[in-house]
Amino acid sequence: MTPSPDRRIDPDVDLRVPGDRAEVVARPAAVLGVIAAGGMLGALARAGAQAAAPHPPTGFPWATFGVNVLGCLLIGVLMVLVDRGRPGPLVRPFLGVGVLGGFTTFSTYVVDVQRAVQAGALATAGTYLVATVAGALTAVWVGEAVTTALLDRRAAR
């Protein structure tokens, strides 16, 4: 089934723009394959970080916090690189959806908050709840801003 030209595949891909059409040239099986492969790599990296720094229910989950903030920083970097360059059609699904989607774990974040609340560590839960959202949003912004500045500086040379 071929999608109509008015149907959007991705919120930042406009199929009426010839350059954007390259994003959907790959077969759906290839896209799903690279997402799955990237997701496996990202999830393994996250699991390694969490195994290296376990925490009790009342402790601050530094590994999950770090993974989510680092992943968001890298998402900011990736979006600039994808926007500025002409990567192949499988780059963003592999790195963005796959690797970084598998690496970041906002579902574990919520479970960590729930466990801290159930263990009576309300201050830890609240701090973690706010710090993760603030850290993740700040990290995306920093990744985007620094990458943009570096690329602009490089282009000016």
N, C-alpha and C positions, 0 to 999 in steps of 0.2 A: 504494500500500500504506500503510495507516494503522498506525502503531506502537501496540502495546498500551499501556494506561495504566501498566503496570508497567515498561515499557522506558524507560530514561532517555536523553534526547537529549543532555544536557549535565550534567556532574557536579554543578553547582550549580543545576539547574533540576529542580524536583519537579512533575511533571505533575498530581499530586493537589492541588496548591495552585493555586487559580484565578488568582492574580496571576502565577504562573510560566508559565501556559499561553500568555500573550500572546507569550512569546518564540518560540514555534513556530507562530504563526498565519501568518506569511509563507510564501509558497511556496518550496520548496527552490531553484528557479531564481533567485529574488530573493536568497536568502541566498548562494548561490554567486556570483551577480553582484556583490554588494557586497563579498564577501571578495576576489574577483579584482581589483576596482577598487581596494580599499584596499591589497591586496598590491602592486599595481603602484606606487601612490604611495609606500608604505613602502620598496620595493626601490629606487626611483629616488632617494629621499632618502639611503638608505644608500650607494648607488653614488656619489652626489655627494660624500658625506663621505669615502669611501675614495679617490676620485679627487683630492680636495683635499689629502689627507695620505697619500701612498703611503709604503711602507716596504720596505727590503730584507729578505730572508729572515732576516738576523741582527738586525734592528732590532725594537724593540717596536712592535706594530701599534696605535698610539694611536687611529686612526680606528675600527677594529673594536671595540676596547675601549670607546671612548666611546659608540659606537652601541649596544652591548649594555647598558651600564650606564644610559644615558639611556632606552633602550627599556624596561628593567625598572622604572625609576622611574615612567615613564608608565603602565606596566601596573598598578603599585600604586595610582596615582591613579585610573585608570579603574575598577578593581574597586570602589573605595569609592564612586565616583560612580554606578556602575551599581547597586550594592547600596542606596544611599541614595535614589536617584531612581527614576523610572519611565520610563526611556528607551524609545524605540520598539524593536520587535523586531529591527531591523537595525543598531542602534547598536553593540552589542558585536561582532557578526560583522564589521562594517566596520572599527571602530577596533581592537579587540583582536586578532582573528584576522588581519584583512587588513592594516591599516596597521602595527600594531606587530609582527605576525608577519612581515611583509615587511621591516620596518626592522631588527629584530634578526636576527642571523646567527650562530647557534652552530655551524653547519656550517663557515663560514669561520674561526671561532675554532679549530676542531679542525685545519683545514688549515694555519692560521698556526702552530700549535704543531708540527705535523708538519714543516713547512718549516724552522722554526728548529732542530729536533732534527737534521734532515738536513744543515743548514748548520753544525752543530757549536756552535750557540749554546744550550747546555743551560740556562744560567742564565736567559737571556731566555725560553726556552720554559717553564721551571718557574715563573718569576715570573708570566708571562702566564697560565699555566694556573690558578694559585691566585688571582691578583688578579681575574681575570674572574669566577670562581665567587663569590668573597667580595664583589666589587663588585656583581654582579648581585643576589645575595640581599639584601645590605644596601640596595640601591637600591629593591627591591620593598618592603621593610619601611619605609624612610624615606618613600616615596611614600604608602604606606597610612597610616602614623602621622601624618604632617603633614597629609594631606588630612582624616583623621578629626578631628584636633584643630581644624583650621580650620572644618570644618562644625559641630562641637560648639560652638565658640566663637560662631559666627554664629547658631546656633539658640538659644543662651542669651541673646542680645540681645533 
